[in-house]
């Protein structure tokens, strides 16, 4: 973060100092967890359902924070504001307008793939200049301004993931960080129950395109009609990407190897080059094409784009995170989240990894949340898709929704079983897994199936006695 005195921070956010030296300086990024406060950081005292950050301000200062951003004095150096979250947003906007004037903001959204796309872009752009990107999924009104504080005037690119739970959310984020390049990955069925339909999802996601200046760039998925239509919502130039040969950036000769990783030929207006991804799953082709479009706009030559994509490695956990155990069992932890589209693509990758080998493909699936009235149909469709792939075993875990998947698959003759909880699934897997098996674990975040995936990587407990 560009160093700022506490007095300057207070002026930027519309606050007042309490128990603080006006000339003390914030030199490190903002944090909202006192345990990760570092010398010179700014502790943001947020109040949530489970905890009040004000109670941890003293601990943050003890860990080296220069001050706390608070709604009331707390007896340690602080900047007092009426609304802590709004003040954090104002700090982010102030930094963008005054400290990061030479920084190009790249914004990414979409129903699926935005985190992997962000991670790929963040590994391609450093070839041109210093790059800061959203850590993990810091993609909301808290995480976005915190990410901005991680940049400084030397930052050439600021890559920001932007999420939405409703119409207007992305517009709010783009007001804090106006993008020069906006990427939309897709409009799927994630959170369709909350949004009230895919058209509403498209309306919300397209706000990232509307925020572009006339000299910006929209990077749009040509294979998604709802995304492609967003070209009419901006005066900025548009670059498309996809498998469609008419897309500006497109891929041909796509195939998955035995590890589920895609290889393809990358085509741009300047020529073509081979790409061999280290990410698992065919959807990563789309994510990497979006990254290629951004890198091309930034001025990176085609050979370097292809090379950087081929060397990029997964950075965010629980997204097709693939680990081979010592006994030869492969565990794919894709339990960060799930929707019908991502379920199908992950199952396809599982089948590809086991195809043509002496390996069994085993899917462990939990429920998909926030699907509204489409929930039953969507779960049954995933079950039927799994059955059509000829998997060796389908295990569904949890309540009624997961059971719908199992029933649909079983009715088509697939070896499918439904279990009530993770302990039951872990017991079954530990008693039946054998060398070479490939196990996919996937569900919506609320199911917490990453715990099962992690347990599968731990040694089996010694038998009693």
Secondary structure, 3 states (H helix, E strand, C coil): CCCEEHHHHHHHHCCEEECCCCCCEECCCEECCHHHCCCCCEEECCECCCCEHHHHHHHHHHCCCCEEEECCCCCCCEEECCCHHHHHHHHHHHHHHHCCCCCEEEEEECCCCHHHHHHHHHHHHHHCCCEEECCCCCCCCCHHHHHHCCCCCCCCEEEEECCCCCCCHHHHHHHHCCCCEEEECCCCCCCHHHHCCHHHHHHHHCHHHHCCCCCCEEEEECCCHHHHHHHHHCCCEEEEEECCCCCCEEEEEEEECCCCEEEEEEEECCEEEEEEEEEECCHHHHHHHHHHHHHHHHCCCHHHHHHHHHHCCCCCCCCCEEEECCCCCEEEECCCCCCHHHHHHHHHHHHHHHCCCCCCEEEEECCCCCCHHHHHHHHHHHHHHHHHCCCCEEEEECCHHHHHHHHHHHHCCCCEEEECCHHHHHHHHHHHCCCCCEEEEECCHHHCCHHHHHHHCCCCCCCCC
